[in-house]
Amino acid sequence: MIRINEHYKKLQSSYLFSSIAKQVSAFQEANPDTPIIKLGIGDVTRALPPAILEAFHAGVDEMGRDESFRGYGPEQGYAFLREAIAEGDFAARGARVDPEEIFVSDGSKCDTGNIQEIFAEDIRVAVPDPVYPVYVDTNVMAGRTGGFTDGRYRGLTYLDATERNGFVPRPAQLEADSESPDLIYLCFPNNPTGATATKEQLNEWVNYARKNKSIIIFDAAYFSFIRDESIPQSIYEIPGAREVAIEMRSFSKTAGFTGTRCAFTVIPSELVAWDKSGGEQRVHALWNRRHSTKFNGVSYPVQRAAAAVYTQAGRNQIRELTDYYLQNASIIRKVMTDLGYSVTGGEHSPYIWIKTGSDSWSFFDRLLNEAGVVITPGMGFGSNGEGFIRISAFNHSEKVEEAMDRIRKALS
C-alpha cells in the first residue's frame, strides 16, 4: 500500500494566492458585470523591454538553424549569462561573486523551496513574520515543523517584523533562545512589507550567522527597485557574508520575466555546512549535485534574453520599467496616506504594506465587494500580518489610478 508524505497534511488548505484566486473567481461569477482590478499577486503587466525581446528573438532564430542549434545546455547556466550577472549585479557594487558560483534556474520560488532539501531534516529554521509563504510551506513539507497552532507552526523560529522594529527583524530577538537557528530566511526589499535593511542591520545578521555557524538564505528578488545607493542591494556587500549566505535573485520583477521564467542562485565557494560527524561539506558542491540531477537548465533563448538585461540598452529599459511600477506605488502610498492609514514600503519596493487595524480578510472582502479591487490580506503572510493588507504596484498606471479612486470612495 503506497502512503503519502504525512507532512503535507499539516499545510493549510491551499497556497495563499490560490485561495485569493478562488475567492475572486467566485465573486466574478456572482457579479459578472463588475470589472475587477487586481493589485494582489505580484505579477507584472507590461511587455518585455525591446532590447530583451530582440535578444529573445535572436536566440529563437539561432535554434532554427542547424549550425547554431543547441540541445541540452549546462544545467548551471550558459557562461555568457553567468559572466554578465557576476559583472553587472555584483562586481559593479563592489561585491565579489565568481561566475562559477552562479546557478541559473527557472525561478526564485523554486530555488527558495528547493534549497532546503540539501540540509538535514532536523535543522532549526527561522523565518520572518510576516513572510513569503513559500519559505514556510516547503519546510513544512520537508517535516521540519510540528502542527499549525494559533497561526504558527510548532518547531519554526519566527522573527517578528513589526512596526516597532520598522519591519526589519534583528538577531537580538534570538538571544533568549537556548538554540540558535541553523537556516535563516531574509528578504530585502521585503515581501510583503516593502521594508529595506541597512548595511548595519545586515551586518548584524552576518555576524550572528558566523558566530553560530548558521546559513542565511537572502532573497533579493526586488533589489532593482532600490533607489537609495546607501541601501545594500546584495548581502555580499557585507564583509564576511560569503562565508554564511546564499543569495537568490529573479528576472521576474526586474525585467518582466514572470511568464518567461529565469532566475539565479549564488552559492560562494567558501560556504560550508557540516555532516553528522562534524566534517565540513562545501554547500556549492551539494547544490551543484542537486541542480545537475534534478534540473535540465533554462532554455537558450530565455538565457539570451536575460543576458540582454546587462547591455546598456537593457539597463536603461529595465530602469524605466521599474520606475513605472514605483510611480504606481507612489500613487497607492499617497491615497492610503491621505485616507489616514499608516503605510510602509512603496519607495524602494513595488509593495505597499498598510495598517488597517481590522481583520485583514474582512478588509480584503470589503475592497473586493465595495470597490472591485483585489489586494492581499496580511494574515496570509503570518500572524503578524493581521491588521494589515498588501497592495501591489504591478498593473498599468491607468488601472492603478482607477483602483485607488474606487478604494478612496469605498473607504471615505
C-alpha positions as CSV (number, residue, x, y, z in Angstrom):
1,M,0.0,0.0,0.0
2,I,1.6,3.3,-1.1
3,R,1.5,6.0,1.5
4,I,1.6,9.8,1.3
5,N,4.0,12.2,2.8
6,E,2.2,12.9,6.1
7,H,3.7,16.3,6.4
8,Y,1.6,17.6,3.6
9,K,-1.4,17.2,5.9
10,K,-0.1,19.9,8.1
11,L,-0.3,22.5,5.4
12,Q,-3.2,25.0,5.4
13,S,-6.0,24.4,2.9
14,S,-4.2,26.0,0.0
15,Y,-1.4,28.3,-1.0
16,L,-2.3,31.9,-0.2
17,F,-2.6,33.2,-3.7
18,S,-4.6,30.1,-4.8
19,S,-7.1,30.9,-2.0
20,I,-7.4,34.5,-3.2
21,A,-7.9,33.4,-6.8
22,K,-10.8,31.1,-5.8
23,Q,-12.5,33.9,-3.9
24,V,-12.1,36.4,-6.7
25,S,-13.4,33.8,-9.2
26,A,-16.4,33.2,-7.0
27,F,-17.1,36.9,-6.8
28,Q,-16.7,37.4,-10.5
29,E,-19.2,34.6,-11.2
30,A,-21.7,36.1,-8.8
31,N,-21.1,39.6,-10.2
32,P,-20.3,39.2,-13.9
33,D,-20.9,42.9,-14.6
34,T,-18.4,44.2,-12.0
35,P,-14.9,44.9,-13.6
36,I,-12.2,43.7,-11.2
37,I,-8.8,45.4,-10.9
38,K,-6.1,43.1,-9.4
39,L,-3.5,44.7,-7.1
40,G,-2.9,41.5,-5.2
41,I,-0.4,39.0,-6.7
42,G,3.0,40.4,-7.7
43,D,2.6,39.7,-11.4
44,V,3.9,42.3,-13.9
45,T,1.7,43.6,-16.6
46,R,4.0,45.5,-19.1
47,A,5.6,43.8,-22.1
48,L,9.2,42.7,-22.2
49,P,11.6,45.7,-22.9
50,P,12.7,45.9,-26.6
51,A,16.4,45.0,-26.0
52,I,15.3,41.9,-24.2
53,L,12.7,41.0,-26.8
54,E,15.2,41.4,-29.6
55,A,17.7,39.1,-27.9
56,F,14.9,36.6,-27.2
57,H,14.0,36.6,-30.9
58,A,17.7,36.2,-31.9
59,G,18.0,33.2,-29.6
60,V,14.9,31.6,-31.1
61,D,16.3,32.2,-34.6
62,E,19.6,30.5,-33.7
63,M,17.6,27.5,-32.6
64,G,16.1,27.4,-36.1
65,R,19.4,26.8,-37.9
66,D,21.4,23.6,-37.7
67,E,24.7,25.4,-37.4
68,S,23.6,27.4,-34.4
69,F,21.1,25.0,-32.8
70,R,21.7,24.0,-29.2
71,G,20.4,20.9,-27.4
72,Y,21.0,20.3,-23.7
73,G,22.8,23.3,-22.2
74,P,24.8,23.3,-19.0
75,E,22.5,22.8,-16.0
76,Q,24.2,25.7,-14.1
77,G,23.6,28.1,-17.0
78,Y,25.5,29.3,-20.0
79,A,28.8,31.1,-19.3
80,F,27.7,34.2,-21.2
81,L,24.8,34.8,-18.7
82,R,26.7,33.8,-15.6
83,E,29.6,36.2,-16.5
84,A,27.2,39.0,-17.2
85,I,25.5,38.5,-13.9
86,A,28.8,38.4,-11.9
87,E,30.0,41.6,-13.5
88,G,26.7,43.6,-13.8
89,D,25.0,42.7,-10.5
90,F,27.9,42.2,-8.1
91,A,31.3,43.5,-9.3
92,A,29.7,46.8,-10.2
93,R,28.6,47.1,-6.5
94,G,32.0,46.1,-5.1
95,A,30.8,42.6,-4.2
96,R,32.8,39.5,-5.2
97,V,30.8,36.8,-7.0
98,D,32.5,34.4,-9.4
99,P,30.6,33.2,-12.5
100,E,31.1,29.6,-11.4
101,E,29.2,30.4,-8.1
102,I,26.0,31.3,-10.0
103,F,23.3,28.8,-10.8
104,V,20.7,29.8,-13.4
105,S,17.2,28.5,-12.8
106,D,13.6,29.0,-13.9
107,G,12.5,30.9,-10.8
108,S,13.4,32.0,-7.3
109,K,10.2,30.5,-5.9
110,C,11.6,27.1,-7.0
111,D,15.1,27.8,-5.6
112,T,13.9,29.1,-2.2
113,G,11.8,26.0,-1.9
114,N,14.3,23.5,-3.2
115,I,17.5,24.8,-1.4
116,Q,16.3,23.4,2.0
117,E,16.5,19.8,0.8
118,I,20.3,19.7,0.8
119,F,20.2,20.3,4.6
120,A,19.4,17.9,7.4
121,E,15.8,17.2,8.2
122,D,16.2,18.2,11.9
123,I,17.8,21.6,11.4
124,R,16.2,24.6,13.1
125,V,14.7,27.1,10.7
126,A,14.0,30.8,11.3
127,V,11.6,32.8,9.1
128,P,10.3,36.4,9.4
129,D,6.7,37.0,10.3
130,P,5.1,38.3,8.1
131,V,6.8,36.1,5.4
132,Y,6.6,35.0,1.8
133,P,4.6,31.7,2.3
134,V,7.0,29.5,0.3
135,Y,9.7,29.7,2.9
136,V,7.4,28.2,5.5
137,D,5.4,25.7,3.4
138,T,8.4,24.0,1.9
139,N,9.9,23.4,5.3
140,V,6.6,22.0,6.5
141,M,6.6,19.6,3.5
142,A,10.1,18.5,4.5
143,G,9.0,17.6,8.0
144,R,10.8,20.3,9.9
145,T,7.8,21.5,11.8
146,G,5.0,20.4,14.1
147,G,1.4,21.2,13.6
148,F,-0.2,24.6,12.9
149,T,-1.4,26.3,16.1
150,D,-2.6,29.9,16.7
151,G,-1.3,31.0,13.3
152,R,2.1,29.4,13.5
153,Y,3.8,26.1,13.0
154,R,5.4,24.5,16.0
155,G,9.1,23.9,15.6
156,L,9.8,27.0,13.4
157,T,11.5,30.0,14.9
158,Y,9.6,33.2,13.9
159,L,11.4,36.5,13.6
160,D,8.9,39.3,14.5
161,A,8.8,42.0,11.9
162,T,6.6,44.7,13.3
163,E,6.1,48.5,13.4
164,R,8.3,48.6,16.5
165,N,11.4,47.4,14.6
166,G,10.5,49.0,11.2
167,F,9.6,45.5,9.9
168,V,13.3,44.5,10.0
169,P,13.8,41.6,12.4
170,R,17.1,41.7,14.4
171,P,19.2,38.9,15.8
172,A,18.7,40.2,19.3
173,Q,15.3,38.6,19.2
174,L,17.1,35.2,19.4
175,E,19.2,35.9,22.5
176,A,16.7,34.2,24.8
177,D,16.6,31.0,22.7
178,S,18.6,28.1,24.0
179,E,19.4,27.0,20.5
180,S,20.2,29.2,17.5
181,P,18.6,28.6,14.2
182,D,20.6,26.8,11.5
183,L,18.9,28.2,8.4
184,I,17.7,31.8,8.4
185,Y,15.5,33.3,5.7
186,L,15.7,37.0,5.0
187,C,14.2,39.0,2.2
188,F,15.0,42.7,1.4
189,P,13.4,44.7,-0.1
190,N,10.9,42.7,1.8
191,N,7.9,40.8,0.5
192,P,5.3,41.6,1.8
193,T,6.1,44.7,3.9
194,G,8.3,46.6,1.4
195,A,10.8,47.4,4.1
196,T,14.5,47.7,3.4
197,A,17.5,46.8,5.5
198,T,20.6,48.9,6.1
199,K,24.2,47.7,5.9
200,E,24.4,47.9,9.7
201,Q,21.3,45.7,10.1
202,L,22.5,43.1,7.6
203,N,25.9,43.2,9.2
204,E,24.3,42.1,12.5
205,W,22.8,39.1,10.8
206,V,26.1,38.1,9.1
207,N,27.9,38.4,12.4
208,Y,25.2,36.3,14.1
209,A,25.4,33.6,11.4
210,R,29.2,33.4,11.5
211,K,29.2,33.2,15.3
212,N,26.5,30.4,15.4
213,K,27.5,28.5,12.2
214,S,24.2,29.3,10.6
215,I,23.4,29.9,6.9
216,I,21.3,32.8,5.6
217,I,19.0,32.5,2.6
218,F,18.9,36.0,1.3
219,D,16.1,36.6,-1.2
220,A,16.9,39.7,-3.2
221,A,14.2,39.4,-5.8
222,Y,13.3,43.1,-5.6
223,F,16.8,44.7,-5.5
224,S,16.2,46.6,-8.7
225,F,13.6,48.8,-7.1
226,I,16.2,50.3,-4.6
227,R,16.9,54.0,-5.4
228,D,19.0,54.9,-2.4
229,E,22.6,54.0,-3.1
230,S,23.3,53.6,0.7
231,I,20.9,50.7,0.9
232,P,22.6,47.4,0.1
233,Q,21.4,45.5,-3.0
234,S,23.3,42.3,-2.2
235,I,24.2,40.7,1.1
236,Y,27.7,40.2,-0.4
237,E,28.2,43.9,0.1
238,I,28.6,43.0,3.8
239,P,32.1,41.8,4.9
240,G,32.1,38.1,5.8
241,A,28.8,37.3,4.0
242,R,30.4,34.9,1.5
243,E,31.1,32.6,4.5
244,V,27.5,32.4,5.6
245,A,25.0,33.5,2.9
246,I,23.2,32.2,-0.2
247,E,21.6,34.9,-2.3
248,M,18.7,34.4,-4.7
249,R,17.6,36.8,-7.5
250,S,15.0,36.8,-10.2
251,F,14.4,38.5,-13.5
252,S,10.7,38.3,-12.9
253,K,10.1,41.7,-11.4
254,T,13.4,43.3,-12.6
255,A,12.7,42.7,-16.3
256,G,9.2,41.4,-16.6
257,F,10.1,37.7,-16.8
258,T,7.1,36.3,-14.7
259,G,5.9,34.4,-17.8
260,T,9.4,33.9,-19.3
261,R,11.0,32.3,-16.2
262,C,14.6,32.9,-15.3
263,A,16.4,33.5,-12.0
264,F,19.6,32.5,-10.3
265,T,21.1,31.5,-7.0
266,V,24.6,32.4,-5.8
267,I,26.5,29.9,-3.6
268,P,30.0,31.1,-2.7
269,S,32.8,28.6,-2.8
270,E,33.8,29.1,0.8
271,L,30.3,28.4,2.2
272,V,30.2,25.2,4.3
273,A,27.8,23.1,6.3
274,W,28.7,20.1,8.5
275,D,27.9,16.4,8.2
276,K,26.8,14.4,11.3
277,S,30.4,13.5,12.1
278,G,31.4,17.2,12.2
279,G,33.1,17.2,8.8
280,E,32.9,20.3,6.6
281,Q,31.0,20.0,3.3
282,R,31.0,22.6,0.6
283,V,27.5,23.7,0.0
284,H,28.4,24.7,-3.5
285,A,29.2,21.1,-4.4
286,L,25.9,19.8,-2.8
287,W,23.7,22.3,-4.7
288,N,25.6,21.6,-7.9
289,R,24.9,17.9,-7.4
290,R,21.2,18.5,-6.7
291,H,20.9,21.0,-9.6
292,S,22.6,18.7,-12.1
293,T,20.4,15.8,-11.0
294,K,17.0,17.4,-10.8
295,F,17.2,20.3,-13.3
296,N,17.9,20.4,-17.0
297,G,18.6,24.1,-17.4
298,V,16.8,27.2,-18.6
299,S,16.2,27.3,-22.4
300,Y,18.9,29.0,-24.5
301,P,16.6,31.8,-25.9
302,V,15.5,32.8,-22.4
303,Q,19.1,33.0,-21.2
304,R,19.9,35.1,-24.3
305,A,17.1,37.4,-23.3
306,A,18.2,37.5,-19.7
307,A,21.8,38.5,-20.8
308,A,20.4,41.5,-22.6
309,V,19.4,42.9,-19.2
310,Y,23.1,43.8,-18.8
311,T,23.5,45.7,-22.1
312,Q,23.3,49.5,-21.9
313,A,20.0,49.5,-23.7
314,G,18.7,46.7,-21.4
315,R,19.7,48.6,-18.3
316,N,18.1,51.8,-19.5
317,Q,14.9,50.0,-20.4
318,I,14.5,48.0,-17.2
319,R,15.2,51.2,-15.2
320,E,12.3,52.8,-17.0
321,L,10.2,49.6,-16.3
322,T,10.9,49.6,-12.5
323,D,10.4,53.4,-12.4
324,Y,7.0,52.9,-13.9
325,Y,5.9,50.5,-11.1
326,L,7.5,52.7,-8.5
327,Q,5.4,55.6,-9.8
328,N,2.3,53.3,-9.3
329,A,3.5,52.6,-5.8
330,S,3.7,56.4,-5.1
331,I,0.1,56.8,-6.2
332,I,-1.0,54.0,-3.8
333,R,1.0,55.4,-1.0
334,K,-0.5,58.9,-1.4
335,V,-4.1,57.7,-1.5
336,M,-3.8,55.4,1.5
337,T,-1.9,58.1,3.5
338,D,-4.4,60.7,2.6
339,L,-7.1,58.3,3.9
340,G,-5.3,58.3,7.3
341,Y,-3.6,54.9,7.1
342,S,-0.1,54.1,8.2
343,V,2.0,53.0,5.2
344,T,5.3,51.2,4.8
345,G,7.1,50.3,1.5
346,G,6.5,51.5,-2.0
347,E,9.6,53.7,-2.0
348,H,12.2,51.1,-2.8
349,S,9.7,48.3,-3.3
350,P,6.7,47.5,-5.5
351,Y,4.7,46.5,-2.4
352,I,2.9,48.8,0.0
353,W,2.1,47.5,3.4
354,I,-0.9,49.2,5.0
355,K,-2.1,49.1,8.6
356,T,-5.9,48.9,8.6
357,G,-6.3,47.9,12.3
358,S,-9.0,45.5,11.3
359,D,-9.3,41.8,10.4
360,S,-7.3,41.5,7.2
361,W,-9.5,39.0,5.4
362,S,-12.6,41.1,6.2
363,F,-10.8,44.2,4.7
364,F,-10.0,42.1,1.7
365,D,-13.7,41.2,1.3
366,R,-14.7,44.8,1.8
367,L,-12.5,46.1,-1.0
368,L,-13.4,43.2,-3.3
369,N,-17.2,43.7,-2.7
370,E,-17.3,47.5,-2.4
371,A,-14.6,48.5,-4.8
372,G,-14.0,45.6,-7.1
373,V,-10.3,45.7,-6.2
374,V,-8.2,42.7,-5.2
375,I,-5.5,43.2,-2.6
376,T,-3.7,40.7,-0.4
377,P,-4.7,40.2,3.3
378,G,-1.8,40.5,5.6
379,M,-2.8,37.5,7.7
380,G,-1.9,35.3,4.7
381,F,1.7,36.2,5.3
382,G,1.7,35.2,9.0
383,S,0.1,36.1,12.4
384,N,2.0,39.5,12.5
385,G,0.2,40.4,9.2
386,E,-3.2,40.6,11.0
387,G,-4.4,44.1,10.8
388,F,-2.5,44.8,7.6
389,I,-3.0,44.5,3.9
390,R,-0.5,44.4,1.0
391,I,-1.2,46.3,-2.2
392,S,0.9,45.6,-5.3
393,A,2.0,48.3,-7.7
394,F,2.1,45.8,-10.6
395,N,-0.5,46.9,-13.1
396,H,-1.0,49.5,-15.7
397,S,-1.0,53.1,-14.4
398,E,-4.5,53.9,-15.5
399,K,-5.7,50.8,-13.7
400,V,-3.9,51.7,-10.5
401,E,-5.4,55.2,-10.6
402,E,-8.9,53.8,-11.2
403,A,-8.4,51.2,-8.4
404,M,-7.3,53.8,-5.9
405,D,-10.2,56.1,-6.9
406,R,-12.6,53.2,-6.2
407,I,-10.8,52.5,-2.9
408,R,-11.0,56.1,-1.9
409,K,-14.7,56.2,-2.4
410,A,-15.2,52.8,-0.6
411,L,-13.2,53.9,2.4
412,S,-14.2,57.6,2.7
